[in-house]
Amino acid sequence: MKFAARNALSGRGASLAAAVVVGALIGAVTTSVAAARDGGDRRSASRITGLRAADAALKTIPGGHIEGLEMDYDGRRLVWETDVLAVDGTWRELHLDVHDGRVLADQIDRPEVSEDGDGCDDPKSDEGVAGPAAQSAALRSAKISASRAARVALEEVPGTMVSVDFEYRRTAHVWEIDITAENGTAHKLKVDAASGALVANISGGGDD
């Protein structure tokens, strides 16, 4: 046993041991890089926060109301996709560069049938508003904007906001904000669109 140990630490044994160690290190680094890439850590790729993206969208559409904002892929590009209700009543979809906030796309977004309010015919459901006109009115009447709701959520859970969406309800409309906390935990928060009060904070596992 002692002889074998000496051989392992000298000559070809030492070279083999060193090769094993180097191989293990390379494997660990490769695995780490691949995990970061495959995990799609979009937040680290973005230099523009959600709040800055919201500001850029409203500079493009002055007087507009943001309905939703989300970091997502536009083909192969990572963008901030933003839905905005313009002053003239049209719905616009903007794609903003995550690196500098440039507008990469600006198009009219026509509401689909499914966006007319799920559950609006169910008397037991609190979700859903019938028709685009009612949705527009609800969004315009919200006293709390998307940006302000996001700030409320970020005060509760410091981290990176990855999306904010206006949820239409029969009674009290709410903003739903997804945040990845500094420790990697995903949080889904809801903020009352009329009062700005935090009404829910649901935490999940680590963000993949």
NORVENSUL-V960872 format. One record per backbone hydrogen bond with DSSP energy under -0.5 kcal/mol. CO is the residue of the C=O (numbers start at 1). NH is the residue of the N-H. If there is no record, write none. Layout:
BEGIN
co = {CO | CO}
nh = {NH | NH}
END
This chain:
BEGIN
co = {1 | 2 | 3 | 4 | 5 | 7 | 10 | 10 | 11 | 12 | 13 | 14 | 15 | 16 | 17 | 18 | 19 | 20 | 21 | 22 | 23 | 24 | 25 | 26 | 27 | 28 | 29 | 30 | 31 | 32 | 33 | 34 | 35 | 36 | 36 | 37 | 40 | 41 | 41 | 42 | 42 | 43 | 45 | 47 | 49 | 50 | 51 | 52 | 53 | 54 | 55 | 56 | 57 | 61 | 65 | 67 | 68 | 69 | 70 | 70 | 72 | 73 | 74 | 74 | 77 | 77 | 78 | 79 | 79 | 80 | 80 | 81 | 82 | 82 | 83 | 83 | 84 | 84 | 85 | 86 | 90 | 91 | 92 | 92 | 93 | 94 | 95 | 95 | 96 | 97 | 98 | 98 | 102 | 102 | 105 | 107 | 108 | 112 | 113 | 114 | 116 | 117 | 119 | 121 | 122 | 126 | 126 | 131 | 132 | 133 | 134 | 135 | 136 | 137 | 138 | 139 | 143 | 145 | 146 | 147 | 148 | 149 | 150 | 151 | 152 | 153 | 158 | 159 | 160 | 162 | 163 | 164 | 165 | 165 | 166 | 167 | 168 | 171 | 173 | 174 | 175 | 175 | 176 | 177 | 177 | 178 | 178 | 179 | 179 | 180 | 181 | 184 | 185 | 186 | 187 | 187 | 188 | 189 | 190 | 190 | 191 | 192 | 193 | 193 | 197 | 197 | 200 | 201 | 202 | 205}
nh = {5 | 6 | 7 | 8 | 9 | 10 | 13 | 14 | 15 | 16 | 17 | 18 | 19 | 20 | 21 | 22 | 23 | 24 | 25 | 26 | 27 | 28 | 29 | 30 | 31 | 32 | 33 | 34 | 35 | 36 | 37 | 38 | 39 | 40 | 41 | 40 | 42 | 44 | 45 | 45 | 46 | 46 | 47 | 49 | 53 | 54 | 55 | 56 | 57 | 58 | 59 | 60 | 61 | 64 | 85 | 166 | 83 | 164 | 72 | 81 | 79 | 75 | 76 | 77 | 74 | 79 | 98 | 72 | 81 | 82 | 96 | 70 | 84 | 94 | 67 | 68 | 86 | 92 | 65 | 89 | 86 | 109 | 84 | 94 | 107 | 82 | 104 | 105 | 80 | 101 | 47 | 48 | 97 | 104 | 95 | 93 | 110 | 115 | 116 | 117 | 131 | 120 | 122 | 123 | 125 | 170 | 171 | 135 | 136 | 137 | 138 | 139 | 140 | 141 | 142 | 142 | 145 | 149 | 150 | 151 | 152 | 153 | 154 | 155 | 156 | 157 | 182 | 161 | 180 | 71 | 178 | 69 | 167 | 176 | 168 | 174 | 128 | 173 | 193 | 167 | 177 | 191 | 165 | 179 | 189 | 162 | 163 | 181 | 187 | 160 | 184 | 207 | 181 | 204 | 179 | 189 | 202 | 177 | 199 | 200 | 175 | 196 | 143 | 144 | 192 | 199 | 190 | 203 | 188 | 186}
END
